[in-house]
């Protein structure tokens, strides 16, 4: 007899037999602040699965999701998986051109979209030849179908049989170094991340209330807000709007989460805002996580001093689905990415794939149970990234004296000055320790002699007077060395970032 390894059985259906039907699984922090119980999720996702079947959508067809963080998101995601179809959550902060490219690339036959996104996405649909139905959550314009109407009279179907190695969902990479790529994940990967980082590092419990400002359309947010809390029957607070510092403070005060998941740029903004207030925050948070980019040491230390709780900083990727290298609660060393998460192995290798020694910079390779099957329609890129059981991350790291991993930058971002490797992140970390600097990004630039030198782009703290360039240069020299200081310093209102908070340094180089 075949064992059904469909991920929806573990994350959704199991909670009914275990008595959690009335437990709130998701609660919205904005808008009408609606709630969704585990019982409602099981029924509504089964009904959406039944509606897909009733409308002739076939197994393994793609269901594109341009859906904000709202209670319909888990219903659609798990409903598609229950039906044996492939949900494809897509970034809700893209341009029409990118939406058009991703929808055509994925060949999705159904698109589900939040009404707030319609004006942006509509132009992208004109040339699309694959979509057979567009479902709108909210008011449905002409030519589309209302999401509730689509599912209203459908039967609630049983979760279909699936193998753990069968494709379950796709995610599109954040595009920090170029065009997004479709990353294909299997059913077993979701449980694998919950049993590794979720259980063995985060230590999530059924009594926890999770608040992740990282959105569910990308890997870090999907784990934080969906697979980790749903693995243990916890409750997730979801925020559909943009996570401004004051908005986040309000949610933390009202909803009283015990776990808070952010990204470095948001932690920096929250620290700066709290320092301006000059008060000690009152909260219920026992632990925080950070990913997307390396958390600067200064931000981590200032946060813990203010808030009295740790930030577990780690590194993950869309290709590995979540965090595989991390600090641990009670064993935090800010400025490092910690140690491998139990269940994962990592290596640092040079350009010849030889292991590097302490103090040398190498590319980070990882292997573990949540590796993607590959990229969609990117055969060359798949072969260069997924090498047997090992996945190339594109991140440069080094070991410190304690064997911890220290982030140096993306492979494409590293450069040499006077024959010595320079880590953009190290220079950026030094710059943001200056009392006037909120954010920094460093790239390579050629000087008048055609030699490569660091160039810095910075965002100042609110109300801060612009420091003299020479003051910042001397500040960096004193922190990290004579040759690493930025030769040019430009002030920007904002740094170009992906929706996940990653700085797009390639735009600054361009």
N, C-alpha and C positions, 0 to 999 in steps of 0.2 A: 504494500500500500504506500502510495506517495505521501510524503509529509508536505503539507502546505507551508511554504516559507515566505508567503506574501507578507511584506513588512507591515501592512495594515492590520493583520491579525494581532501582532505584538503591540503595536502602538495605539490602536483604536479598539478593536473588538475585545481584547483581553480584559479591559477595564470593566466591561459589563458583567462578566462572570465573576470578577473579583470584587463586585459590590460598589463600584465608583460611579454608577449611572448618574447620581445627583450631584457629584463633585464638579465644581466649576473648573473647566480645562482652560478656557480663555476668557479674559475680560478686557474690553476696550477701555483705554484711558482717556479717549477724546470722543467727540461727537455725542451720540446717545448713550455711550458707555454700556453697550450691550454685553451680555454674557452668554457663553456657550458651555453647557455641561458635557461630560464625557458621553452620557446617554444620547443627548441631542446630536453630538458629533457623529456617533456611530450610525444613527438613523439617517441624518441628513447626507452624510457621505455615501451611505448605501443607496439612498434615493437618487443622488446625482449620478452615481455609477449606473443605476437602472435607466436614467434618462439618456445617458450616452449610448447605451445599448439600444434603447428604443428608437433613437434617432439614427441608427445605422452606423455609428462610429465603431470602427473595428479595433481589435486588439493590436497594441503596439503603435497605434497612431498617436501623434503628438497633440497634447492639449496645452496651448500656449497660455500663460497667465501673466497679464500685466495688471496685477492686483495689489493694491495697497495693503499694509498690515491691518487687517480687519477680520472679523470672525468667519467671513466667507473663505478666506485663504485656506485654512486647514481643511474645510469641507471639500473644496475643489481639489486640493492636492491629494488628500487621502481617497476621495471619491474616484479620481482617475486611476490611482494605484489599485483600488479595490476592483475596478473594471478591467484591469490588465492593460491599461493605456499609460502613456508616458507624460506626466505633467512636466511642463517646462517653465518654471518661474523666471520672469524677466525683470531686470532692473526697471524701476518706475521713474527713473530720473534721466532718461535718455532723450535724444532728439528723434524726430520723425524719420530721418535718414537711417539711423541705427536700428530703429524698430523695423523698418522695411527690410533691412539686410538680415536681421535675426529671424524674422518671421519667414522670409523666403528660404534662408539657410536651413531652418529646422523643418520646413515643409509641414508645419502644423495645420491640421484640418479644422480645428476649433480654436477660437480665441475667446478667453474670458477676460473682461476688462472692467475696472472700476470706472464709474461714470466720470470721476474727476480727471481721468486720463484721456477721455475721448477726443478732446480738441487737439491734443498733441499727436495722438496715434492715427486719427482718421486719414490724414494725407498719406500715411505709409501703406494703407490698404488698397489704394487705387490700382496698383500694378500687380497685386498679389493674385496668383492663380491657384493657390493651394487651399485657402480657407473656404470651408463649406458653411460655416456658421460663426457668427460673432455674438457672444452673450454679454450683455451689459449689466453690471450690478448697480441698479438704480434706474433712472429714466433711460429708456432704450430709444435712440434715434431711428429714423426710417432706415430699413435695411438690416436692422439688428433685432435680436430677441432679448426680452427681459430675462435675466438669470432665474428669477423665481418662477416665472411662467414656464420656462424650459423644463424645470424639475417638478412642477406642482403635482401632476397626476401620475408620476412615474412610480413603478414598484421599487421597493427596497430590496436590492439583490444581495446574495451572499458574496463574500470576498472570493475572487477567482483563485484557482490554483496557480502558484508560481514557484519557481526554483530560486534559491538564494542567490544564484549566479546570473539570474535573468535581469535584464535592464528594467529599472524601476522609474527613474526620473533623470532629467538633464538639468544642468545649471550652466549658464553662460559666464565665462570668466569676466572679471571686472574691467578688463581693458586698460590696466595700468601701464602696459607697454605697447598697446596697439589695439587692433580690432578684437572684440570678444570672440571666444571660441566655445563651441558646444562641448561640455564635459559630461560624459555618460556614466551614470552610477547604477549599481545593482542593488537589489533588495537588502542583501546582508550588510551593506556598508552603513546603513542608518543605525542598526543595532550595534555594530562594531564600535562606532564613535561613542555611543551612549555607555557601552560597557568599558571603555578605556578612559577617555578624558572625563566624560560625564560622571562616572562612578568613582574612578580611582584618583582623580585630581580634584574635580569640583566637589565631589561627595554630595551630589544632589539628593534630597530626601522628599518623600511624599508631602511633608508639611511645608516645603519651601514655596515661596512666591517669587517667580522669576520675572525680571524686567530687563529686556534687551532692547537697547536703542538701535542695535544693528538689525537691519530689516531682514525679513524671512526670505527674500528673493535670492540671497546669496548664502554661501556655505556656513559662514560663522553665525549668522543670524538664524539660519534654519536649525542648526544644532541647539543654539541657546533657547530659542523660543518654541521649538517643536519637539525634536527628538529627545533632548535631555529631560525636560519636564514630563513629557508624555511617557517616557520609559518608566517613571516611578509614580505617575499619577499626581504630579504637582500642578500648580496653577500658574499660568503665564499672563502677564499684563502686556497688552500690545498697544503701541502708539502709531497711529496712521500718519500723523503729520510729521513735519520736520522737527528733530530733537534740539530745540534751542536750550541754552542753559537754564533759563527761568522756567521753561516748560518742563524740563526734566526734574528740576527741583520740586515743582508742583506735584508731578506724578509720584515722586519718591515720598513726599509728605502725605499725600492722600491715600495711595495704594499700599504703602508700607511693605515693599519687597524685601526679601531676605537675601536675594542674589541679584546683582546688577552687572550687566555686560555692556561695555562700551568700547570705544576706539580711542587711540591716543589723542587725536585732535579734540575730541569731546572732553576727555579728562583734563586736557590743558585749559580748555575754556571754562569748565566747571571750577577748577582750582583758582583761576584768575578771578572769576565772579565771586567765589566765596571769600577770597582774600580782600576784595573790594568791600564786601559787606562787613568784614572784620568780626564775624561771629563764628561760633562753633556750630556746625550743622547738627540738627536733631534727626535721627533716622533709625531704621531697623535693619540695615544692611549688615550681613555677617561676612560677605566675601564679594569681591569684584573680579571680573576678568577683562583682559584687553587683548586684542589681536588686530589684524589688518595691516599694521606696521609696527615696528618695534617701539615699545614705550620708553621715552627718554627717562633716564635715571632721576633727574631733577623733578619731573612731574610725578613719578611714583612716590618719591619720598615726601613731597609736599602734600600729596593727596592723603597718604597714610597719617601724616602729622595732623592734618585738619580733621579727617573723617574717622580716624581710629580703626580703620579696617584695611586689609591688604588688597592690592591688585595683583592677581595672578596673571602675569604677562606671558604670552606664548606665541608660537608661530604655527600657522596652518596654511592650507591652500585649497582652492576649489578642487584641484586634482586629488587631494587626500581627504576632502570633505570637511575636515575640522582640524583642531590643534593636535600636533604630534610631538611638539617640543615645547616644554613649559616649565616655569617655576612651580613650586608647590606651596599650599597653605602652610604657614609656619616655617617655611624655608625659602624665603624670597630674597633674591639678590637683584635689586633694580639695576638696569643697565645691561642685563643679560637675558637670554631666552631660556635659561635654566637647563634642564636635562630631558632626554627622551621620555615621552609618556609611556607608561607600561603597555606593552603590546607592539611598540614600534622600535625599529632600529634605524640609526642614522650614521652617515659617513661624511667626512669632509675630504674632498679629493682635489688634486691639482689638474692642470690642463691635460695631463696624460692619464688621468684616473688613478693616480697613486695617492694613498692616504697621506695627508699632511700631518705635521707634528705641531705641538703647542707653540703658539705665536705666529704660525703661518696661516695665510688666508686660503680657504678652499671653498669649492662649491658644495652646497648641502644636498645630499641624496638621502632619501627616506624609503623605507619599505614597511608595510603594515596592512592590516585587514580591510582598510577603507579606500584603497587605491582605486581610481577610476578605471573603467575599461579602456578608455581612450578618448580622443577628440572625434567629433563628427566632421566628416569631409576634410580632415587635415592629416592625411596619412604621413607625410614627411614629419610634421610636428609631433604626431603621436610616436613615431619611431625614435625621435630624438629626445623625447621626454620620458616615455615609459620603456625602460630597458630591463626586460625580464621582470623580476619582482621589485626592482628599484625604480623610483621616480625622481627625476631631476627637478629641483625646486626653482632653479634660477637665482637662489639667494646665496650671497657670499657670507661666510662665517669664519670665526677662529675660536680656538679653545683658550680660556684663560687658565691661570695657574691652578685653579680648583676644578678644572675639567668642565666648567660650564661653557655654554655656547654664547658667543658675543656677536651680534649682528653687525655686519660691515656695509651691506647695501645689496642691491640687485646686481646681477652679473653685468647687465648693460649700463649700470650707473657707476661702477668702479672705474678709476683712472689712476694713472701714475704721475707723480710730480717728482722731478729729479730722480727718476728711476725707482721711486718708492710708491707702493700702493697707497692710495688715499681712500678712506671710507667716507662717503658723503654723510652717512648717518653720524659718524663721530664728530664731524665739523658742525653738523646741525645741532647735535646734543650740546656741544660747547656753546653755540650761539644762544640757545634758548635758556641757558643759565644766566644770561645777562638780564638784569631786572626790567629792561624795556621791551624784550623780545618775546612774543607769544608763539610764533611758528617760524620755521626756517626750512629752506630747501637749498641744496648745493649741487651744482653740476659743473662739468668741465667746460673750460673756454680757452681758446688760443689767445696768447698775448701778442704784442707787436713783433716778437721774435719767433712766432709760430710755435711756442712752447705751451704745453697744457698746464693750466693753473685753475684753482677753485674759484667759482663765482657763486655768490650767495644771494638768495631772494628771501626777504624777511617780511613778516607781518608784525607790527608793533602792538603792544597791549593798549587797550582803550585808555585814552588820555595821556599816554606816554609821549614825551618829547623825543624827537628824532635824535639819537646819539650821533656823534661824529664818527665817520667811517673809520678813522684811525683808532678811535677808542675801541670799537668792536674788533678790529684787526689785532690790536695788542691783547685784548681780552682772550681771544682764541689762541694766540701764541702762548700765553701763559698757561692755558688749560691743556693744550694737546701737542704743542710743538711748533717750531719756527716755520717749517715749510708747508704746513697744512692750512694756514690762515687764508681767508678769502681775499683775492686781489681786487674784486669788484663786489659792491653791495648795493642791491636795488631794493627799494621799499615797495611792497604791493599791498593792495587792500585785502586780497585773498590769494591763496595758492591754488593752482588747478588741481582738482582731486577727482577721483572716482566717487561713486555713491557710497562706497564702503569706507571712504576716508583715506584711501591711499593717494599719496602725492604723485601726480603725473609729471615726473621730471623730464620725460621726453618732450613735453610741450614747452618747458622752460629752455631746453637745449635748442629747440626749433626757433 
